[in-house]
Amino acid sequence: MENIKRKILVLSGKGGVGKSTVAVNLAVWLSMQNKKVGLLDIDIHGPSIPKLLNLEKELIQGKDDKIEPVKYSDTLKIMSVGFLLPDDSSPVIWRGPMKHNLIKQFTTDVNWGHLDYLVIDCPPGTGDEHLSIIQAIGNTDGAVVVTTPQQVSVIDVKKCISFCKHLNLPVLGIIENMSGFICPECKSKIEIFKGQGGQEMGSKFDVPFLGKIPLGAEVVLACDWGKPIIQYDKNNQICDALNSAFELLVKTNKFKENE
């Protein structure tokens, strides 16, 4: 971990808000800025990173007593428990100590090399995996928190922000995902989920609000095909929103100034 300059957790207190999609696109975006990036998936019971990057058939290899992460590109390396499973229908039925040991192994025994950024995709909630990764990686820059506008999501995500503050883990910013639906015909934005969940939380907890990411058919297809939308479909409102959010993340937290 001492060879990694910046470590960013992607969190959400609730499942189904698109947290892994945000983590994947953030890691790919950073790698497109000529940064050396690692993406670590610690969602042990529901690893989706291999699917989102079309790496489902990849197998990890060992070299010199180290685990070699899967190479997505010259500037992006991936590690996930999904690479260890025989198929995508195999469940991981583990208690806390086994999950802790695997997360520790992913941080100490993986040959990450020298990285500018390590993006860590966490499972929903505030449980064993989150405590284990914070303990394993030591100093971290903080967390990006993902929510959707609706109150049922906001209630759980507020707990996530309180969790961060309790552990003195900086919240680098809030992203409001699925913020409106882009009509595939007229390209207008339809507000499906009512509310201003991300902005309200930013104001209440005094943390940066990074922006709203709309939902559209393009991002659904991109996830199913394993092609990150920020890399393969740049000319749309969703990609513009992601670019703006990630640029604000870097600017707000002054990452460039300290590199």
Order of alpha helices (4+ residues) and beta strands (2+ residues): beta-alpha-beta-alpha-beta-beta-beta-beta-alpha-beta-alpha-beta-alpha-beta-beta-alpha-beta-alpha-alpha-alpha
